[in-house]
Amino acid sequence: MFCLVCFDIADHRKRYRVVKELKGLAVRVQKSVFECADLKENRFLELKKRLEKIIDLSEDTVRYYFLCKGCTPRVEYSGKGDNPVTDEGFKII
């Protein structure tokens, strides 16, 4: 599945740790936005659990938006950036 992960984390150290966790599974498209292609459910649940251990649940936010295969090619953006990467590892053109 394709998942967009966005976060708003107040503490710099915690934010750095969250970024470090996400860099192993996702492509950073903005400072607080990552795209995860081919994210299996068990890996998602594991990632979510690890991130919840890092953040302050009363102060910080991590959001997960899932896109189906039919929706991913419809992603649009303006300005600098690359198209999302599909499950097969190819950029959508």
TORKOL-4160 file (C-alpha; in steps of 0.2 Angstrom, whole numbers, padded with zeros to 4 digits, m for minus):
93
<pt num="1" X="0000" Y="0000" Z="0000"/>
<pt num="2" X="0005" Y="0018" Z="m0003"/>
<pt num="3" X="0005" Y="0029" Z="0013"/>
<pt num="4" X="0008" Y="0047" Z="0015"/>
<pt num="5" X="0015" Y="0051" Z="0033"/>
<pt num="6" X="0014" Y="0069" Z="0040"/>
<pt num="7" X="0020" Y="0075" Z="0057"/>
<pt num="8" X="0020" Y="0090" Z="0068"/>
<pt num="9" X="0032" Y="0087" Z="0082"/>
<pt num="10" X="0037" Y="0101" Z="0094"/>
<pt num="11" X="0053" Y="0094" Z="0101"/>
<pt num="12" X="0069" Y="0094" Z="0090"/>
<pt num="13" X="0076" Y="0078" Z="0097"/>
<pt num="14" X="0060" Y="0068" Z="0095"/>
<pt num="15" X="0057" Y="0075" Z="0077"/>
<pt num="16" X="0075" Y="0070" Z="0072"/>
<pt num="17" X="0071" Y="0052" Z="0079"/>
<pt num="18" X="0055" Y="0051" Z="0069"/>
<pt num="19" X="0064" Y="0057" Z="0053"/>
<pt num="20" X="0077" Y="0044" Z="0056"/>
<pt num="21" X="0064" Y="0030" Z="0058"/>
<pt num="22" X="0055" Y="0036" Z="0042"/>
<pt num="23" X="0070" Y="0037" Z="0031"/>
<pt num="24" X="0072" Y="0018" Z="0032"/>
<pt num="25" X="0055" Y="0015" Z="0024"/>
<pt num="26" X="0050" Y="0031" Z="0015"/>
<pt num="27" X="0055" Y="0045" Z="0003"/>
<pt num="28" X="0055" Y="0062" Z="0011"/>
<pt num="29" X="0045" Y="0074" Z="0000"/>
<pt num="30" X="0044" Y="0089" Z="0012"/>
<pt num="31" X="0052" Y="0093" Z="0029"/>
<pt num="32" X="0038" Y="0084" Z="0038"/>
<pt num="33" X="0030" Y="0073" Z="0024"/>
<pt num="34" X="0036" Y="0056" Z="0019"/>
<pt num="35" X="0029" Y="0044" Z="0005"/>
<pt num="36" X="0030" Y="0026" Z="0008"/>
<pt num="37" X="0027" Y="0015" Z="m0007"/>
<pt num="38" X="0025" Y="m0004" Z="m0005"/>
<pt num="39" X="0022" Y="m0003" Z="0014"/>
<pt num="40" X="0015" Y="m0020" Z="0020"/>
<pt num="41" X="0002" Y="m0019" Z="0035"/>
<pt num="42" X="0014" Y="m0028" Z="0047"/>
<pt num="43" X="0028" Y="m0015" Z="0043"/>
<pt num="44" X="0016" Y="m0001" Z="0045"/>
<pt num="45" X="0010" Y="m0007" Z="0062"/>
<pt num="46" X="0028" Y="m0009" Z="0067"/>
<pt num="47" X="0032" Y="0008" Z="0061"/>
<pt num="48" X="0017" Y="0016" Z="0070"/>
<pt num="49" X="0021" Y="0008" Z="0086"/>
<pt num="50" X="0039" Y="0014" Z="0085"/>
<pt num="51" X="0034" Y="0032" Z="0082"/>
<pt num="52" X="0021" Y="0032" Z="0096"/>
<pt num="53" X="0035" Y="0027" Z="0108"/>
<pt num="54" X="0045" Y="0042" Z="0102"/>
<pt num="55" X="0032" Y="0056" Z="0101"/>
<pt num="56" X="0022" Y="0064" Z="0115"/>
<pt num="57" X="0005" Y="0058" Z="0112"/>
<pt num="58" X="m0003" Y="0073" Z="0121"/>
<pt num="59" X="0007" Y="0086" Z="0111"/>
<pt num="60" X="0013" Y="0079" Z="0094"/>
<pt num="61" X="0004" Y="0072" Z="0079"/>
<pt num="62" X="0008" Y="0059" Z="0066"/>
<pt num="63" X="m0004" Y="0056" Z="0052"/>
<pt num="64" X="m0005" Y="0042" Z="0040"/>
<pt num="65" X="m0015" Y="0044" Z="0023"/>
<pt num="66" X="m0017" Y="0028" Z="0013"/>
<pt num="67" X="m0019" Y="0029" Z="m0006"/>
<pt num="68" X="m0025" Y="0015" Z="m0017"/>
<pt num="69" X="m0016" Y="0010" Z="m0033"/>
<pt num="70" X="m0029" Y="0020" Z="m0043"/>
<pt num="71" X="m0027" Y="0035" Z="m0033"/>
<pt num="72" X="m0008" Y="0036" Z="m0033"/>
<pt num="73" X="m0007" Y="0041" Z="m0051"/>
<pt num="74" X="m0019" Y="0056" Z="m0048"/>
<pt num="75" X="m0006" Y="0064" Z="m0036"/>
<pt num="76" X="m0003" Y="0082" Z="m0041"/>
<pt num="77" X="0009" Y="0095" Z="m0035"/>
<pt num="78" X="0015" Y="0112" Z="m0040"/>
<pt num="79" X="0033" Y="0118" Z="m0039"/>
<pt num="80" X="0048" Y="0108" Z="m0036"/>
<pt num="81" X="0047" Y="0089" Z="m0033"/>
<pt num="82" X="0046" Y="0072" Z="m0040"/>
<pt num="83" X="0031" Y="0061" Z="m0044"/>
<pt num="84" X="0027" Y="0047" Z="m0031"/>
<pt num="85" X="0036" Y="0031" Z="m0033"/>
<pt num="86" X="0024" Y="0016" Z="m0036"/>
<pt num="87" X="0025" Y="m0001" Z="m0028"/>
<pt num="88" X="0036" Y="m0007" Z="m0042"/>
<pt num="89" X="0049" Y="0006" Z="m0038"/>
<pt num="90" X="0045" Y="0017" Z="m0054"/>
<pt num="91" X="0040" Y="0035" Z="m0053"/>
<pt num="92" X="0023" Y="0038" Z="m0060"/>
<pt num="93" X="0024" Y="0050" Z="m0075"/>
